[in-house]
Amino acid sequence: MQVERNPVVSFGNGNATAQRIQQDIDELYARITRQKNGPPELLMFAIKGKSTVVYEIVKQYSDTVKGVQSQAMDSFNVIKKGGDRSYHANLLLKVNSKLGGTTVSLNSNFTDARVPTVITF
């Protein structure tokens, strides 16, 4: 997977009906598929406030109907904790897990597989 340097960004209405939120997700999914020549691997949502209703609609529709992983975040926390490394580290751990959990892979072995090796940083 490559990191997309020019993501598709869309703004929705957090006070919209469930049907409208689902329609917005459909439109975003279609737009990404068209612009990036394929479906997204992950949709990220910054939700204003701690609205469990909007969160549940977004997660249920993205994950089960559209079949794409999603990460919903409270926009207040994203802005407020902009410099909080632990918040972003925890967020990235979730994203990493949802996308298959591969952090690092080597192109070739650099040790003999028969000899136990430990690498520390």
C-alpha positions as CSV (number, residue, x, y, z in Angstrom):
1,M,0.0,0.0,0.0
2,Q,1.2,3.5,-0.8
3,V,0.4,6.6,1.2
4,E,-1.7,8.9,-0.8
5,R,-0.2,12.4,-0.8
6,N,-3.3,14.0,-2.4
7,P,-6.3,12.5,-0.6
8,V,-9.9,13.1,-1.7
9,V,-11.5,15.4,0.8
10,S,-15.2,15.9,1.2
11,F,-17.3,17.8,3.8
12,G,-20.6,16.6,5.0
13,N,-23.3,17.8,7.4
14,G,-23.2,16.2,10.8
15,N,-26.8,17.1,11.4
16,A,-28.0,15.4,8.3
17,T,-30.4,12.4,8.3
18,A,-29.0,8.9,8.3
19,Q,-30.1,8.5,4.7
20,R,-28.2,11.7,3.7
21,I,-25.0,10.6,5.5
22,Q,-25.2,7.3,3.7
23,Q,-25.7,9.1,0.4
24,D,-22.6,11.3,1.2
25,I,-20.6,8.2,1.8
26,D,-21.7,6.6,-1.5
27,E,-20.7,9.8,-3.3
28,L,-17.3,9.9,-1.6
29,Y,-16.7,6.3,-2.4
30,A,-17.6,6.8,-6.0
31,R,-15.5,9.9,-6.3
32,I,-12.4,8.2,-4.8
33,T,-12.9,5.2,-7.1
34,R,-13.2,7.5,-10.1
35,Q,-10.2,9.8,-9.2
36,K,-7.9,7.1,-8.0
37,N,-8.8,4.4,-10.5
38,G,-10.0,2.0,-7.8
39,P,-11.8,1.7,-4.6
40,P,-10.4,3.1,-1.4
41,E,-8.8,0.8,1.2
42,L,-9.7,3.1,4.1
43,L,-12.1,6.0,4.6
44,M,-11.3,8.5,7.4
45,F,-14.0,10.6,9.0
46,A,-13.6,13.6,11.3
47,I,-16.9,13.9,13.2
48,K,-17.8,17.1,15.0
49,G,-18.5,16.3,18.6
50,K,-19.0,12.9,20.2
51,S,-22.1,12.0,18.3
52,T,-22.7,8.3,18.7
53,V,-25.5,8.5,16.2
54,V,-23.3,9.8,13.4
55,Y,-20.5,7.5,14.4
56,E,-22.7,4.4,14.3
57,I,-24.2,5.4,10.9
58,V,-20.7,6.0,9.4
59,K,-19.1,2.9,10.8
60,Q,-22.1,0.6,10.0
61,Y,-22.5,1.9,6.4
62,S,-18.8,2.1,5.5
63,D,-17.8,-1.3,7.0
64,T,-20.8,-3.4,6.2
65,V,-22.6,-1.9,3.2
66,K,-19.6,-0.5,1.3
67,G,-17.2,-3.1,2.6
68,V,-14.3,-0.6,3.2
69,Q,-12.5,-0.1,6.4
70,S,-13.2,3.2,8.2
71,Q,-11.7,5.3,10.9
72,A,-13.9,7.8,12.7
73,M,-12.3,10.5,14.8
74,D,-13.7,13.3,17.0
75,S,-12.6,16.4,15.0
76,F,-12.2,18.3,18.3
77,N,-9.5,15.7,19.4
78,V,-7.8,15.9,16.1
79,I,-7.5,19.7,16.3
80,K,-6.9,19.9,20.1
81,K,-4.4,17.1,20.2
82,G,-2.6,18.2,17.0
83,G,0.7,18.1,18.8
84,D,0.0,15.1,21.0
85,R,2.2,12.4,19.6
86,S,0.6,9.7,21.7
87,Y,-2.9,10.5,20.3
88,H,-1.6,10.2,16.7
89,A,0.5,7.1,17.5
90,N,-2.6,5.3,18.9
91,L,-4.7,6.4,15.9
92,L,-2.0,5.1,13.5
93,L,-1.9,1.8,15.4
94,K,-5.6,1.4,14.7
95,V,-5.2,2.3,11.1
96,N,-2.2,-0.1,10.7
97,S,-4.3,-2.9,12.2
98,K,-7.2,-2.3,9.9
99,L,-5.0,-2.3,6.8
100,G,-3.4,-5.6,7.5
101,G,-1.0,-4.9,10.3
102,T,2.3,-4.8,8.3
103,T,4.6,-2.1,9.6
104,V,7.9,-3.1,8.0
105,S,8.8,-5.8,5.5
106,L,12.3,-6.6,4.1
107,N,13.0,-7.0,0.5
108,S,15.6,-9.6,1.2
109,N,17.1,-11.4,4.2
110,F,20.2,-9.9,5.7
111,T,21.0,-12.7,8.2
112,D,21.3,-16.5,8.1
113,A,17.9,-17.9,8.9
114,R,19.5,-20.7,10.9
115,V,21.1,-18.3,13.4
116,P,18.7,-16.6,15.9
117,T,18.9,-12.9,15.4
118,V,17.5,-10.0,17.5
119,I,17.5,-6.5,16.3
120,T,17.1,-3.6,18.7
121,F,16.8,0.1,18.2
